[in-house]
Amino acid sequence: MLHENPLMIDVDVDQWRNLQNMFLISAREKKRIIVIHENGVILKYRHSHGEHIVRSVSRILDPFKDARKIYEDNRDKADFVLIIERGAAEKYVTEFQDAWKAEEDLDEYIYRMYNLLEKYREGIVTYPGSPAENLGLQLRTGITYLQLKNAINKYVPPMTTVVLGIFNGPTSIFTSLVIGFDTNKKVRLITTLDRSLITTNWRIDYKKAVEWVERKYWKCSIGLFTEKETMEKVLASKRKIETLWRLAKKQKVIIDPISESLKYEFMWLELHSIS
C-alpha cells in the first residue's frame, strides 16, 4: 500500500504532529517496565521513564505470570510490562531481517514483522495485552491494518487523492492529510493542506481546498471535512462507515467529493433505514 518512494512534500509540521497524536499511539510514549533475561536470569530491569518501581520478581520462571505480577505491583506507574528473553529476541530479529523482500511494500513488511511476534510469544511477552497490541505504532482508529487496506481498495479509485480536513473552529485547521494513490493504489503522495485556503469558514472553504489539491496533484475522489470533536466520535465508533453516514446527514461531517463505491454504501444505509 505504501510505495517504496512516496513523495512527501510541503508537510505542515504542526498539522503532522496533531495528526499523529490523533490517529496513532506510539509505544515510545507509554510508560513501560522492561525486563530482559537469559533463561530466567534477569539482565536488565528498569522503567522506561526512570521512575522508581517495585521489583517483586527476582527471576523469570513464568514470563506471563511474572509480567502480570510486575504490572499489578506497579499499576500506577506503567501502561504495560515487557519481558524479553535475550535468545528469543535475537532469533526474532534475525528472522524478520532475513524476511525482507526488496519488492515488498514497507507497510506490508512492518505488518508481517509485528505478526511474527506471535511466533515468539513465550520469549517476548507484554502485559496487559499482546506484543502486537503494545509495541510499535498502533492506530487509534479501532481498525486493523488489513481493514484499512481493504477500505482503501473498496472505496478509493486509482490515481486519485483522498483529502482529510479536521478543524478546531471555523477557520482553524487542527490537522489535515492529503494522500495520493497510484494506479496500483499504492500511496505515492503525502502532504497537508495549505492553511491560507481556509479564510471564511471551513464549511465553505473546503471547496477551495479540494480545488487546490486537484490543481497541484490528482483528482480528489474523497474529501472528508469535520471538526476535531466530531472526528473523535468517529474514531471511537465501532461502525465507522455507518457513523460517518449518520454525521453527514446531520451536517456534522461534509464528504465532498465522494467516490461512487462510498456513495453506494451510503445509499444502502439509507434504503435500509438505519436509525
C-alpha positions in Angstrom: 0.0 0.0 0.0 2.9 2.4 0.7 5.0 2.9 -2.4 8.8 2.4 -2.0 9.4 6.0 -2.9 6.4 8.2 -1.9 6.5 11.9 -2.4 6.3 13.6 1.0 6.2 17.3 0.3 5.2 20.6 2.0 4.0 19.0 5.2 2.9 21.4 7.9 4.8 20.3 11.0 2.1 21.3 13.5 -0.6 19.6 11.4 1.6 16.5 11.1 2.2 16.4 14.9 -1.5 16.8 15.6 -2.3 14.1 13.0 0.0 11.6 14.7 -1.4 12.4 18.2 -4.9 12.0 17.0 -4.6 8.8 14.9 -1.5 7.0 16.3 -0.4 5.5 19.6 3.3 5.0 20.0 4.8 2.6 22.4 7.6 5.1 23.0 5.0 7.4 24.6 3.8 4.7 27.0 5.3 4.1 30.4 6.6 0.6 30.5 8.7 -1.7 32.7 11.3 -3.6 30.6 12.8 -6.9 31.9 15.5 -8.6 29.8 16.5 -12.1 31.0 18.5 -15.1 29.8 16.9 -18.4 30.7 15.3 -16.7 33.7 18.4 -14.8 34.9 17.5 -11.1 34.9 20.0 -8.9 33.0 18.0 -5.7 32.9 15.1 -4.4 34.9 14.1 -0.8 34.5 11.3 1.7 33.9 11.3 3.4 30.5 10.9 6.9 32.1 13.3 6.3 35.0 10.7 6.0 37.7 11.2 4.0 40.9 9.5 0.6 40.6 8.7 -2.3 42.9 11.0 -5.2 41.8 8.9 -8.0 43.1 10.3 -10.6 40.7 13.9 -11.7 41.1 13.9 -14.5 38.5 11.7 -15.1 35.4 10.1 -18.5 35.9 6.8 -18.0 34.0 7.0 -14.8 31.8 3.2 -14.5 31.6 2.6 -14.7 35.3 5.7 -12.7 36.1 4.7 -9.9 33.7 1.2 -9.7 35.3 2.7 -9.6 38.9 5.2 -6.8 37.9 2.4 -4.8 36.3 0.0 -5.2 39.3 2.7 -4.2 41.7 3.4 -1.1 39.7 0.0 -0.5 38.2 0.1 3.3 38.8 3.5 3.6 37.1 3.2 1.6 33.9 1.0 1.2 30.9 2.4 -2.3 30.3 5.3 -4.6 31.2 7.6 -6.1 28.6 9.6 -9.2 29.3 12.2 -10.3 26.7 14.3 -13.5 26.7 17.5 -12.5 25.1 17.9 -15.6 22.9 14.3 -15.3 21.6 14.8 -11.7 20.8 17.9 -12.4 18.8 16.1 -15.1 16.8 13.2 -12.8 16.2 15.4 -10.0 14.9 17.3 -12.4 12.6 14.1 -13.9 11.2 12.4 -10.6 10.4 15.6 -9.1 8.9 16.0 -12.2 6.7 12.4 -12.0 5.6 12.9 -8.6 3.9 11.9 -8.6 0.2 13.1 -5.6 -1.9 9.9 -5.6 -4.0 7.7 -5.6 -0.9 5.8 -2.5 0.3 7.3 -1.2 3.6 4.0 -1.3 5.4 3.5 -4.9 4.4 6.9 -5.8 5.8 6.1 -3.9 9.1 2.8 -5.7 9.3 4.5 -9.1 9.0 7.2 -8.0 11.4 4.7 -7.4 14.2 2.6 -10.5 13.4 5.9 -12.5 13.7 5.9 -11.6 17.4 3.2 -14.2 17.9 5.7 -17.0 17.0 7.9 -15.8 19.9 5.1 -15.2 22.4 6.8 -17.2 25.1 10.1 -15.2 24.7 8.6 -11.8 24.1 5.8 -11.1 26.5 3.8 -8.0 27.3 1.0 -7.5 29.9 -1.7 -6.3 29.7 -2.2 -7.1 26.0 -0.1 -8.9 23.4 3.2 -7.6 21.9 1.4 -6.9 18.6 -1.0 -4.7 20.6 1.6 -2.8 22.6 4.7 -2.5 20.5 5.4 -0.2 17.6 2.7 2.3 16.2 -0.9 1.4 16.8 -3.9 3.0 15.0 -6.3 4.9 17.3 -9.0 4.2 14.7 -10.0 0.9 16.1 -9.4 -0.9 12.8 -6.6 -3.2 11.8 -4.1 -2.6 9.1 -5.9 -5.2 6.9 -9.3 -3.5 7.4 -7.7 -0.1 6.4 -6.2 -1.7 3.3 -9.5 -3.3 2.4 -11.3 0.0 2.8 -8.9 1.8 0.5 -9.3 -1.0 -2.1 -13.1 -0.8 -1.8 -13.7 3.0 -1.7 -10.7 4.8 -3.3 -10.2 4.7 -7.1 -6.7 4.5 -8.5 -4.8 7.7 -9.5 -6.9 9.9 -7.1 -6.3 11.7 -3.8 -8.1 11.5 -0.5 -8.3 14.7 1.4 -9.0 14.9 5.2 -9.5 18.2 6.9 -10.1 18.5 10.7 -10.8 21.9 12.1 -10.7 23.5 15.5 -13.1 26.4 14.9 -14.4 28.0 11.7 -11.1 28.9 10.2 -8.5 27.0 12.2 -7.1 23.8 10.7 -6.2 21.4 13.5 -4.8 18.9 11.1 -5.1 17.7 7.6 -3.9 15.0 5.3 -3.7 14.6 1.5 -2.9 11.1 0.3 -2.4 10.3 -3.4 -2.8 6.7 -4.7 -1.2 5.5 -7.9 -2.6 3.0 -10.5 -1.9 0.1 -8.1 -3.5 2.0 -5.2 -0.2 2.5 -3.5 0.5 5.7 -1.6 2.6 7.9 -3.8 1.9 11.3 -2.2 1.7 12.5 1.4 1.1 16.1 2.3 -1.1 18.6 4.2 -3.4 21.4 3.2 -2.2 25.0 3.0 -3.6 26.9 6.0 -4.2 30.0 3.9 -7.0 28.2 2.0 -9.4 28.5 5.0 -10.3 32.1 5.5 -14.1 32.4 6.0 -15.5 29.1 7.3 -14.3 25.6 6.6 -17.9 24.6 5.6 -17.5 26.9 2.6 -13.7 27.0 2.1 -13.3 23.2 1.9 -14.2 23.5 -1.8 -11.1 25.7 -2.3 -9.1 23.1 -0.5 -10.3 20.4 -2.9 -9.7 22.6 -5.9 -6.1 23.4 -4.6 -5.4 19.7 -4.3 -6.6 18.9 -7.8 -4.6 21.8 -9.3 -1.4 20.7 -7.6 -1.8 16.9 -7.6 -4.5 14.5 -8.8 -8.3 14.4 -8.9 -9.9 14.1 -5.4 -12.1 11.0 -5.0 -13.0 11.5 -1.4 -12.9 14.7 0.7 -13.8 14.4 4.4 -14.1 17.6 6.4 -15.2 18.0 10.0 -14.3 19.4 13.4 -12.0 17.8 15.9 -14.7 16.9 18.4 -16.7 15.1 15.7 -13.7 13.2 14.4 -13.0 11.9 17.9 -16.5 10.4 17.9 -15.8 8.8 14.6 -12.6 7.3 15.9 -14.3 6.0 19.0 -17.1 4.3 17.0 -17.0 0.6 16.0 -19.1 1.0 12.8 -17.3 3.9 11.1 -19.0 4.0 7.7 -22.4 4.0 9.4 -21.2 6.7 11.9 -19.9 8.9 9.0 -23.3 8.4 7.2 -25.2 9.5 10.3 -23.0 12.5 10.9 -23.1 13.5 7.3 -26.9 13.5 7.5 -26.7 15.8 10.5 -24.2 18.0 8.6 -21.6 17.4 11.2 -19.3 15.9 8.5 -19.0 17.0 4.9 -18.0 14.3 2.5 -17.4 16.0 -0.9 -16.4 14.7 -3.3 -17.5 11.1 -2.6 -16.4 8.1 -4.6 -19.1 6.0 -6.3 -18.5 3.0 -4.1 -18.8 5.0 -0.9 -21.9 6.8 -2.3 -23.5 3.4 -2.9 -22.6 2.3 0.7 -24.4 5.4 2.0 -27.4 4.7 -0.3 -27.6 1.2 1.0 -27.7 2.5 4.6 -30.4 5.0 3.6 -32.5 2.3 1.9 -32.3 0.0 4.9 -33.5 2.9 7.1 -30.9 2.5 9.8 -31.9 4.9 12.5 
